[in-house]
Amino acid sequence: MSSDEETPAPAPPPAPAPAPAEPDAASPPEPETSAGDEPGQNAWLLRQDLANHSPRAIRMAGGAHGGILGVNQGTVGSIHVSNYHVGSGTGAQAAGEIPAETLRLLADGFVTEGTPFEALLDKLREDHVLVITGLPSTGRRTAALTLLHRLGASPVHALDRATSPRDLAARIGDPGASPAAAPGVRGHVVCDLITRRDRPLREADVLALRARLGPDGYLVVTAGPGTHLDDVPTHQWTPPAARDVLTERLRRLAGDGAARRLSALPAVAEFLGRSHQLREVVGFAALLVRHHIGQAGAEEVEHYSVNAVERQVQEWFEEDEATLHLREKAFLIALAAFDDGPYTLTAELSDLLYAFLLRTDQPDRPPAVPVFGTRMDKRLQLARARVYEEVEEHSEWGPVTQVVAAFQDERAWSVLLRVVWTEHPSARPALIAWLQVLAADGRPLVRTRAASTVAVLAYTDLPSAMALVIEPWAASENYRHRLVAVSALWFAHGIGVPNIPRIVDDWCRAHGDARRSWVAIRAQGLIGPERPVESIAALRGAARAQDRPDKPPNVLLLAEIAESFGLLLLSDAGDLVLAELLRTGEDDPDTHALAVGGFLGACERTEGEAEYGRPLVLDWFARAAGERSAAAGGIAELWRGALGERTTTEHAQRVLRGWVLNADRDTTAEWALAALLPLLSGAPDESRRLDYLLRTLHADDGTPPAVAARLRSVLPPR
């Protein structure tokens, strides 16, 4: 698609969301009923969204507990740039005569195995004009020149790719392009002919070319996904296997023995395991030969692959509009943010980004987004991406089938985001406005990917990402913006952005900024499993900050502290968190009360969030009891405190009734309760309370569950 295409223009998209207003330092976070907000999402559900919708390179560990595994090495952060050239992806070259020695060298090293070369040669010999289609950087130009060389063409002239299709025949007749006096077979090549929707290469153009060439002239035209053709026969080019090209190159440059030794290097196996273009294979072969003769180090060889990804990304955003339209550049950025996500969602939101980019690129005109554009297969080919059907895509309504799009190289998404953010600062206003809209979206997947995108930007440039994105979100009146700020901090910490714990700890103590404190408190529950003692200390400090004689406590912040305690209890560090909460509760009754509230919230969580799923804390107790772990006694101690405390006993009894009803359907849960209840009935009043709860319990149909009578038998006799 080119910049001067005739396309319909719908109404301009909504203006970028305004920057968040400066919050009142004394005001608490707005209630979840404020305009534009959804009902508050609890911390556990946010954690589930992060697990379900994270980019494929950032995963949570399995199970109910978990932390971040991190980003594959080499994809985020500094890239080691080597002194090699991997070429241009456009296939373009200067017009003029191609030296005979160049043709000979290309033909000698050309690999035809696994390609349609012989069939194309026969077709060119018969028709004199051949149009080869294929992806950029798959060897189309080399194939075209080798075809002409095999036919004995001399000289071979490259024609200007910007020539209008209807003028190509005239160019062949120019003395500067094809001297009439030259005897023998004459060859011509046009690589990636520039066309438009209103100026395609037509059948009439091909017929005129064939007549102008005569019996001794041949022309090969290479076309890509964006070339417009009108009733012109084309022939698909299939490149040879990367392994075959690399082996042949090494054999010719270094000999058979060296080729075998170099092919056995681990870096070669890693390189061939990825979807590299042939130009990158050729460059890698040259680098391996330099390494063989001592002119390149092992580190340069190891980093060639990821450097090739960076070079490709740089080329995409250096291309002019005629080669890669701004709309397709917006799609590349959106694909980076939503890599391994639904294609339709990526395409939808890429058009939104395109509208924001147009405001920067053409500020004097309202943005006009075409209603229809490039076909899915073409734009994915240009992006070196793939699509597949994902049957387990998570949604609010359960698993659904989606057509998912992803870069072929899983490192491309983070490299692309880094390059756009650091090397193209003029794109920042549009990117920030786009992320602002994504952060307020009602779909959890969209908000999660906005957060992971900002985390990669923070890895590259933490001060800018904090000042321009994360801090405004943390101070926003919009509840969803604050949620995404939490997620961005969690992602950033997981991929190794420095200083995130310090930022979160400082914000917990931000007495004059309740919204920022809320963000930090929730973030402590997510990053705390790696540092439970420090996170508990920070949450205790946040709780003490609410105990001030000059103002009432912020109940929303206190409730969030309790939720973060609950989240930490359900993490991999649950045993340590439990012990620390019990220890600190001895001299900090207010924090202990919040910990009990968080514990009861954790007790309500079930496997898969199913209505009758096994309670996660009960399952934890069963494992701890079987292992004779101190955690079993700690869980019982918190239960006794919750049941005995006037402010929490009603909540605790409601949760315990749910556990008993669950045990009526689950024998394993019944055995765990049978082991737990005696630990909760050490005193006579505790035993009477539990006995009464079991005697008066009724199921949904009004009948007493049979399990209640069996569990009464494990209580001490009255």
Summary of the structure (lengths in Angstrom):
residues: 718
radius of gyration: 32.8
end to end distance: 83.2
largest distance: 117.9
contacts: 2355
relative contact order: 0.09
helix: 55%
strand: 8%
